[in-house]
Amino acid sequence: MASALNQNQLTRRLFLKKTGSLVSAAAVSPFAISTLLSGGSDDNRIIIVGAGLAGLSCAYELDNAGYNVILLEAQKRPGGRVRTYRDPFADHLYAEMGAEYVDSTDTYVRDYCKKFNLTILPAKQYDGAYVRGKHLSMEGLKSGRLRLPYQGTNSGQLFGQEVSYIQQWINLVKEKGEKSPDVLALDNLSIEEMLRKGNAPKDIIDLYTYTNATESTAVPSKMSALYMVLANSRTSAFSENTEEGRIFGGNDQLPKTFAKKLANKIKYNRPITSLNFNEKNVTAFFMENGKQQSITGIQCVLALPLPVLRTIRITPGFSNKKSHCINKQSYGHVMKVAMQFKRRFWDEPDSIGQRVFTDTPLRRVYHFSIDQPGPRGILLSFTSGDDARKLGRMNEQNRMQLSRKTCADIWPEAQNHWEGGVTKYWNEDPWVKGSYSVAGVGQKDFREILAQQEGPIFFSGEHTAIYRASMNGAIESGVRVSNEIKQVG
């Protein structure tokens, strides 16, 4: 590999970028001349596929460093799994139907928000639980005055009830290290199997299925015990006290700001269909206005969810281990439900609360419009795993009927103020085809393999990130790849 860029190389790249050195359209595309090339180009082009936060952050960093980037996006908007809905609601209300929370450790998101003058507001913490038909206040649970109706739980907490049953394996990591054979062997166990080995009653496994809803969108029988143990050995588990936040005015402002700064570098409505590469260059074939077009560059970054990447023809193909990980990486099921009510009854003194954990199909239901004025309000639900799959098999009308009934079970007055709602089932989205990646049984090496460069192809996306399954992970991966490309020169 070449050494890092020196000043002369950078100056030349900036010069080429500004002068727009042209190549023949016939040399770039065997098809009709694409409008993609109307602004000029050069043979140092880097093609980035996917305008989610991974692709956007990668393109932004490379563009700022003077590289000639072009970003192909299948949809007509940036953001990928960051999706803020506005049109369905009254009174300028909005709801996050995709990636939502920014916690205190999400340094990449926070750094870019600071750079772009975006404000992160703290989210409301859990103040109630509705499980097995019982209404429980979080104050009552924390004080020990109330107990969860689940066998084997500790008093004074809601989340993290499973930790005491895996403590022996957490201690094993601390004693022998994360890379010891005994620890790595835990990748062959599912979380459910480990909890059973730790003598956890069925109630603890059932409760974990619900409490883990937003941390992983798969069921415990499909998730790696190793990932669970490592997560708990590195930091404390998610709890009712975890600080979370979201971007004031909508999370979509972050990808929109990236997109605005990249301007005409992003080409929307151009889904990629195939990719050809050799040692010298990469050619991406894509659809544009119903016709197949192509564009060639010296390098390519694939910033796509793997279920979508599986549908793209790659020639000559990737290594066997890379292809195996692409085809087998586990994803879960996830659905968001946003419900508009004409009055914010959840703020009343006798309400169970504004943010409620449940074992119903809605899993977690919370007042989303807390920073939005007006009498109307939105309750938002995040549901995952088998419950999301079941809801996903319903039509929109039946999804809303079930959601309306469930809200009435939690807040009896909900029926009187219902105005309607909308759902987003990510597994049926053609440009995602799933939730976010999860650590499946036997997949301990997948992340590192998926992140490895192959020839002129680089890989980003939350599935390649250390802090996976988050906006922060997506940006982390984009920045990582931009640095890899800079090092190649």
N, C-alpha and C positions, 0 to 999 in steps of 0.2 A: 504494500500500500504506500501511497505517496505520503510525505510528511505534511504537517499542518500548513495551512495557507501562510505564505509570506506576504509582505506588503505589496510587492509587485504583482503577484497573482490577484490579490484583492482589487488593486487598481484596474487591472485589465478587465476583470469581471464587471466592475462598475461601469467601465467605459463601454463594454459590449451591451450592457443592459440599457444604457442611456442612448446609444446610437442606434440600437435596434437592428444590428447586422442581420440581413435577411438570408434565408435559404430558399431554394426552389420548392414551391408547393408540391411539385411532382415527386421530389425526393422524399418529402415528408409523408405524403399520403397517396396511395394508389387509387383513391376514390375521388369524389368531387372535392373541390377546394372548400375546406371548413372555414366558417367565420371565426373560428378559434384563432386563425393565423392572420387575421386582418390587421392586427396591431403590430405585426413584425415579430421576429423571433431570432434565435441563434442556436448553434449546435451545442451549447452548454446548458440547455434546458433541463430542469428537474421537474418531473411530473409527480404530482401528489394526487392520490385518489381518495376522495372522501373529505367533506368539509364539516365533519364533527370537530370537537375541540382538539382531538389529536392532530388531524390534518391542518386545522387552522393555526394552531400554535407552532407547528413545524414550519408551515409556509411563512408565517409572520417572522419567525426568527431568521430563517434563511433569506427572506426578502430584505430584512434589515441589514443583513451581512453582505448584501450585494449580489446574491445569487439570482439567477433567472428562473423563477418558479412559475408553474401554472397548475392550478388546482381544479380537477374535474369532480363535479358533484352531480349525483343522479337526480336530486330533488331541486325544487325551485327556491330553497331556503338554506341557510347555514345552520349548524347546530347539532345535527344527528339526533342523539337521544336526549338532548336538551330541547324541550318542547313546551313553550308557554302558550296556552289557549287564551284568547281574548274575545273573539267574535261571538261565541255562544252565550255570553253573559251580559247582563244589564249593568248600568251604572258604572261602566268602565272597570268592572271587576275582571280579574284574571286568575288563572290557576296553573300550577306546574304539573303538566301531564307526563313529564319525563323526569330526568335527573333533578334532584331537588336540594339536598342539604349540603351545606358547607360547614364542616366542623372546625374546631380550633387548630387541628393539625394539617389542614388542607392549605399548605403554604403556597403551592403553585397558583391555585385559584385566588387566594388572598393577595398575592403579589401582583397578579395581572389586574385584579379589581382596583388595587391601589394605583397602579400605573394608568388605568383607564378612567379613574375618578368614579368608580362604581361603589356603592355602599352595601355592606353586608349587615343585615339585621338579624339579631338573635331570634330564634324560633321559640314559640311557647313550649315549655317542658310538659311532660305528661302530668296530668292532674286527676286522672281517673282510670278505672279499669272496669270492663264489663265482661265477665267470664262465667261460664256455666250458669247464665241467667242471673248473676248477682252483680249489683252496682256497688263498686268499692272506690272510695276516695283514695288518692295517692297519699294524702296526709294520714289517713287511717292505716294504710299499709306500712308507711315508713315508721310510724310510731309504734307499730305492733298491736294497735288496738283492733285492727282487722287482719284476717289471714286469708291467703289465697286458697280457694277450694280445690287444691291439688295436693296429693299425698307426696311427702318428701321435701316440701319447700321450707326454706328458712324464713323466719319472721323478719319484717322490716325492709323487704325488697321485692321488686317485681322481676327485673331482668337479672340474668346471670345465675339463676338457680341451679344450672347444670355444673357450675365450676367445681363445687365441692366433690362431685363424683368423678372428676378427671384430674384431681389434684396430684395423684401419684404420677401421672404422665407429665404434668407441668414440672414437677420436681425432677423427673428424669431428664428433661431438657436442661434444667439449670445445673444438674450434676454432670451430665455427659456432653452437653453441647448439641446444637441444632443439627450438626452433620454426622453425629454418631450413628452407626448402623441400627442400633436399638430404637433410636428416635425416628430415623427415616423409614423403618419398617411399619410405622404407624400409618403410612400412606396406603397400606393394603387393607386398612380397616375403614369402615364407614363411621360417621359420628354416632349413628344409632347403635352399631356394634360396640363401640367404645363405651358408651353410656351404660349399656347392658353389662359389660365387663366390670364397670365400676359400681355395679349393683344399684343403678338408678331405677326407681320404679317407672312403670309405663307413664304415669302422670308427668314425670319430669321430661320424658322424651316428647310427650304431647305438647307440654308447655313450651319447650325449646322450639318446636316447629313453628309456633306462633311468635314468640319473642324474637326469633332470628329472622323475621320476615323481611326486613329491609337490609339486613346485612348479607343475606344470601337468599336467592330466589328459588332454590331447590329444596328438596326434602332431605332430612337427616340420613336416610338410607342411601343417598346418592352422593353425599359430600365426604371429602377426605377428613379423617380424624386428625391427621398430621396438621393440616391447615388450622383446625380449631385449637389444637394444643399450642402450636407456635404463636398464634394470635394472642392467646391468653398468657403465654410466658413472656411476651414482649411488652404487653400493656394490659391494663385492666379491660374487662369486657364492656361492651355497650351497656349502659344502665339508664335508669330513669333520670339520672343527673347529668348525662352527657350533653355538652353544649353544642347546639346545632344552629345553623343560620341559613339564610338564603339572600339572594341579591335583591335589593330594594327595587321595585318596579318590574321585576321579572328576570329570571335567570337567562332568558334569551338575549338580554342586553350584552352579555359577555361574548357569545359567538357573533352577534351583530356588530359589535365594535371591532373584533378581529376582522370581520368581512369588510367593513368600511375602510379599514386601514390597508387591506389588500386590494380593494377596488376591483379593477378589471382583470386581476390575476385569477379570480374565481370564475369558472364557467359552469353555470347551472344547467339543469335539465340535460345532462350528458352522462347517462349511465354507461359504465364500462362493460364490455362484453367479453373481451379477451385481451391477453397480454403476451407479447413475444419478446424474448430478450436473448442477448448473447453477451460476450465479454465487453463489447464496445458500446452498446446502446440498448434502449428499451422502446418498443412501440406499443402504445395503448390503442385499442380499437374501441370505439364508443358510438352510441347513437346520438344523432343530432337532427332534429326536425324529421324524424322518421327514416333517416338515411345513415348508413354506417360510414364513419369517418375514422381517421387515425392520426396520431401525432407521435413524434419520436423525440426522445430525450436521452441524455447520457446516464441518468439515474431515475429511479421511481420509488416513491414511498407509498405503500399500501396501508391506508388508515381506515380500513373497513371492518365491520363486525364479521367474525369468521363464518357465520351462517350465510352471509352474502358472498364472501370470498369463495366459498365452496362452489358457487354457481358460475364462476368465471373460468374460462378456458385458459390455462397457462401453458405456454410452449417455450422451452422444452420440459417444463415442470420443475418442481422443487425437489429437494432431497427427500428420501423416504421418511426420515424422522420428522422433517418439517411437515410433509403432507399428512402423516399420521396425526400429528398434533392439530393441524387445521381441521381435519375431518372428525376428530374425536373430542375436542375440547368441549367441556360441559357448559351448557347455558340453562338458565331456569325459565320460569314463566312469571310474568309480572303484568299487572293491570292497575291503572289509576282510574278512580271514579270521582268526578267533581259534581257536587250537588248544590244548586242555588236555592236559597230560602228567602222569603220576603221579610223575615225578622230573625235577629240573632238570639234565639232563645237559649242557646248554650251559655250565654253570659249571665243568665238569671241566677240569683243567689242559691236557689235550690237545685241547680243543674249539677249533674255528675262531673262536668268539667268541659273545657274547650278542646282538650287533646286526650283522646281515650284509646287505650289499648284494649283489644277485644279478641275473643276466640271465634268470632263470627266470620263469615266469608269476606267481610271488609277489612279484617285484621287490625288496621290502625285508622282511626277516623279523627280528623282534627280541623279546627277552625283555621282555614287558610287565609282568609281575607282580613287578618288581624291588623295589617298595616294599611288597609284600604277603607276609607270612610263611607258612611251610608248606613241606612237601616237594613238593606239586604246584605247577605253574606254567603260565603261558600264553605261547605264542609268538603274536605278532600280525603279520599281513602287510598291507601297503598295496600294492595293485596298481592300475594305471590304464591308460588308452589302449586299444590293441587287445587287450592281455592281459585287461584287465577285461571288455571286450566279449565275448571268447571264453568266459571263465568264466561270464559272465552268461547265456550261451545254454545252459549246462548246468543240470541239476537239482542240488539240494543234495547228494545222495549223490555224484554225480560230481565236484562241486567239492571235497568233502572227500577223496575218493580221490586226486585229483590233488595236493591240498595235502599229504596224508600222504606220498605218494611223493616229492614235492619236498623235504620236510623230511628224509627219509631220505637223499636225495642230498647234502644239505648236512651233516647230522649222521647218520652211519650208524646210531647207536644209537637214533635217534628211533622206529623201528618198535617197539622193545621197550617203550616207555613211553607210547605213544599211548592216549588215552582218548576222544577225540572233539572236535567243534568246531562252529562256527556261522559263517555268512557274512552279510554285508550288502552287497547290490548297490544302490547308490543310484539308479541309472537306472531300476530297477523299482519304486521307492518312489513311490506315487501322489501324495504331497505334496511331492515334490522333482523327480522325473523327470530327474535328471542329477547331475553332480558339483557343482563350483562353476564360476563363469564363467571363461573364458579369453580372452585377447586374440587374436582371430582376425584373419586377413589382411584389411586394409581396414577395421578397426574402431577406429581410433585415436580417433575422436570419440564413440564409443558411451557411454563411462562418463559423460562430462559431460552428454550428452543424456538419458541414463536418470535422472540425478540431478535434473533440472530439474523444478520445480513446474509443474503445469498446472491452472489454476483453483484449486479448493479441494483438489486432490489432490497429495499429497507422496509421494516415493519414497525408500525406504531399502532396505537389503540389500547384501551384499558386492559385488554387481555394480555398485553406485554408488560404491564406496569407492576412495580412493587406494590403500590397502593391501588390495586385494581378495583373495578366495579364502582368507579366514582368519576366525577368531573376532574378531580385532582389527578387521578390516575391517568386519565386521557391526556391531560396537558403534560404531565410528567413524561409520558411516552413520546409526545411530539417534540419536546425539548431535547430528550435523549437522542432521537434520530437526527435532529438538526445538528447536534454536536458531532455525531458520528460522520455525517456528510462533510462537515467542516474539517474534520480530521483527515478524511480521504483527500480533500483538496480538489 
